[in-house]
Structure formats: C-alpha cells, structure tokens
C-alpha cells in the first residue's frame, strides 16, 4: 500500500504541472547533459564543471547558490516548514584523468562519452528537478539543498559529502539525503559498502643482486603479505573482499630493491567484518617484516613497512522499513518500475554512517539505459519516453520525502 505522503504528492495538483515542465524541458535536459559532460572533471580538478553548474543552478532560480570551502556547489529551494533539510546530490567528478577526450558522440538515442552516465546524467537530472519545482510553484515542506559535490570517485574518498556533513554550513540542519547516481531508477541503494584503502610501502637497504646477495629483500616481505591476503577468511555474507590492486618498486634487474609497494582495497557490508580483516592485515605486515629480518642479513639495515590509509568509506545500512526507503519504493512503483534494494559504495555512505536516513537512486530507466561505466566507451540511452519516466519518478522520490503544502 502506498504511504500517505507519497499519495499526497502523486495526487497534488502542482505535481502534474511539475511533470509537464519536465516534459517541456526535455531538450534542455539533453543540451545541459552534453554541455556538462564536455567539461572535464578529473579527480581533484572539478573546478571548471563546478563553475558551470553553479551558474546553471542560479539560472534555475535557487537561493544561496555558492561554492563551499572544498568545492561543492550548493543551492536551496526553501521549504515552508522549520524542520531539517533534504540534500539531493550528484557528483561532479569523473574517474578520467586530465587530457581525456570527453566529446559526446550521438547514435540515435544513445550518447557516448567518458563520464556521461557517472554521474553527469545525475547532475542534469537534478537541474531538471530544480526548474520543475520552481516553475510549477509547488512548495515543499522541507527545504531542499541541491548539491553538486566533489570527490566521490576513487581517491576522492567522498570528500565533498564528508565535508558537507562534518564542516559545511548546513551540517546541523540536514536530516535526509538522496544521492542521484547510476543508470537504474529501480535500484535503491540503502546498504553502504564500507572500505579501507591503503598504500603499503616496504623499505630495505638494497644492494647489488649478486655482490650483496643475502641482504634482506623487501619484496619477500611484500610477497608474504600478498600470499596471506589470498588466504584471508572473507565471508560471502556479509560480502567482504580484499583486493591488492596496484604495484610498483625496484630500480634495476640487477639490484635488490630498496622500495616496493602495493595498494589495497578492503571492503565489506559489515563495519565489524571490515575492522576484523583490517586488523588481520596489519598483523600480517608485522609478521612478514619480522620473518624477513630474521631470515636474512640486516647488517646494512632492516626491512620496514608503512601502511598509509588513503581512503575510508564507512559501512552501514538504512532499514528497509524506514520512511525514506518505503517512500522511495512507493514513488518509483507509481511510475511502473519494479524497485529493489541493493548495496553499493556511494556518497550516501557518509550520512548512513552518521545515522542520517539516506538512499542512492539512479537517473536512467533500467539496466539497458547505460553501460561501460568507467571506460572510454561509456554510454547512456536517453530515449525520450524512458528518460522522462525516470525523471518523473525521481521527482516523486524527492517530493515524497519532503512532502508538499496543499
């Protein structure tokens, strides 16, 4: 049964007017999507896209439009009540390095370009929602804080949303959060996959591969840790993973390396499991270094190790029967989608870990509405009927969490 607030939104006279504004603005949605995609936003270099998005938010009629200290772009649609704010966010950054060709290519209803789906469609969708709300004159009860945030991808470590909740000017007013990110409107992320990420560096005295043979070798200590990780107990429920991913070190084929390193991604749906494998990993480091220093000559110096944490995404879950989840389900169902709950690592990790109700939803109409994410061949389908249905459902999700004045 559809909950009362969602019912009120769906039958509200102004809501249909807002949907009509979305339909009338479809060509503008496509144009803004292309414009934003073709502005590069490499990790830690989102400034150009942020500046363009800021001006678009101003044109949409938002209040208090500004960039914050870390680079997020924020703007308000004021609510009629005095209770907390709802954040509706999409991230500005992409995974692609500086110099990547981000020109959009169109084939029928499909658009191809790096970053066009993750997460530029979310940015464009939110602009469409801003205008629909303002132009229709509907009045949300909650104030809606729209955010184009930085640092969602990779080593950005969710820094934009982390700042919003820990240091941002609105941090004490936010009591609900929606991240718009992904190709499937029907997929509701209510489970935050947590992660610890490390750059692990082993150092030793080095030396000639023949003349100084017998000296401790940091590569052996690293190999011992990598082998240990392969034997680590990793439950399938809750899903928990350990992935050594990037490697480097050494200077010459005929020299014992002075430095070797690797990067490691530890993940779990459970914070306690994440902490368990993190502890076991650190024990492996100590044991591997001790074993190598006991095995070989340390007269020129021992092997040492440093594990520098370069990322931390906290785990957590929003209950399936919570208001934000049930409202999202009902709103999405109303437009013919079959919603399902899932786990992922998104901007919603931060509010979920802080006990703030949060979900992540997509802005496309299904699994066939996009593909090749994080590749140069990334694409999305913006077929008019399907894309409009997704935008309608997204507006219903947002307004079912804010509710509307009669």
Secondary structure, 3 states (H helix, E strand, C coil): CCCHHHHHHHHCHHHHHHHHHHHHCHHHHHHHHHHHHCCCCECCECHHHHHHHHHHHHHCCCEEEEECCCCCEEEEECCCCCCCEEEEEEECCCCCCCCCCCCCEEECCEEECCCHHHHHHHHHHHHHHHHHHHHHCCCECCEEEEEEECCCCHHHCCHHHHHHHHCCCCCCCEEEEEEECCCECCEEEEEECEEEEEEEEEECCCEECCCCCCECCHHHHHHHHHHHHHCCCCCECCEEEEEEEEEEECCCCCEECCEEEEEEEEEECCHHHHHHHHHHHHHHHHHHHHHHHHHCECCCCCCEEEEEEEEEECCEECCCCCHHHHHHHHHHHCCCCCCEEEEECCCHHHHHHCCCCEEEECCCECCCCEECCCCCCCEEECCHHHHHHHHHHHHHHHHHHHCECC
